[in-house]
Amino acid sequence: RLSNIDWANWYRHCRLEKFEPDLPGSVFRFSSSKIIFPTSAIFSIAGESQCNELAESSMIGNESIVGAWNILEDAPYRISFFVQTGGFGIVIPTAFLRLEFIRSSTFRRLVLDNTVSLVHYANQTCVCYRHHSPQQQIAKTLLLTAHRIGGRRVSMTHQRIATILGLRREAVSLAIIDLARSHLVRQERGCTVITDFSGLKQKSCECYDRLVE
């Protein structure tokens, strides 16, 4: 937690920005010149193949930082991230935060804790992709998104979920239809509404509990 003096210094560099979901297939947001502290927006950190195929390694909401890897130095490799769910975030210049990282032990601790969390998330995601079914992965993604927004209305199309998980859109549609038939979710235009959290959790894998600990 920043002190009042530190926050007064930070405040001059903060800018509240609205983030809209990126269209599937669009160029993903990537900039080493700014760091984003999400407030209501949710971002996906994604690995990208040479054929532009994607798979999410981490989901970031207001519990974490987008672009923290640029605080130490400009990343020599491309780390793609895109807006999964629209909302707001506080944008701060990387140059200022690099100086704060050197000056403030509190901020250093925050960045290191964030890094550990991202490694944990990415490690669990690898397990999930390798060992859990598409329906389990989809249920987990819906639950994790709902957990971050604090509601039950998940504004993601089937195509967006497919992009995040590296699945075919048809596989996502079939899985969500099955969840709807079990009265766990309800489909609306451009979003999925969770109607039974405990039932959907049973359809998910253990990754959900491990990622919200």
Phi, psi and omega in degrees: 000130181285146175287166179298324179294314179298316182296323178299325178287319180295321188304326182292341184254356185274144174221124178280128184229143176267136181242127177260148179302136177286144177288142176307132179088356180279169177289130184280149181294129178207120179206130177270000185269352181215154176242142182245128171254097183299141172252308176234342177287154176237134182243155174243131170269126189230142169274146186229130178273173178294339179268013180066023173275145189234158170204134182287138173255331180209147173250131185237124174240213185284005177269356189215191185232136175262120178096012181300335180295342180273355182291322181284318178190164175297126182298128179284357180231159183276122172250114183271138170217149182217164181281117179274313180230127184296152180167204184245159175205155177266123182256131181228137180300138179298321182302319179294317183290333175296319177293321179294326179298322178287321187279320192252117177293329178296316180290323176301317179298319179298315181294318180293319176297321178298318180296317178298318180297319180294321177296317178299315181297312181297321179296316180292326179295321177300317178298317183296313180298326186278326193240351185245151185288160176306318181296320177297317180296319181293316178300318179298316181296317178298317181292318180295321178294314178299322178299321183284325180273348179069034181207188183245357182262107184260108185273075176221132176285166176299323180296321180294317177298318179299318179297316181298317187266356181070033180249168173283144181300324180298323179294322178294315181299315180297319181294318181289325174300318179296319178294324178292321178296332177274005178063034178263331178222166175227134181271132171230168184300117176076008181204166176236128180258123178280122181256343180216095183296313183294321178293320179293325178297324178293331178280343180279180176258177181292349181299326181301310180298322182289333183268353176246010178299000000 
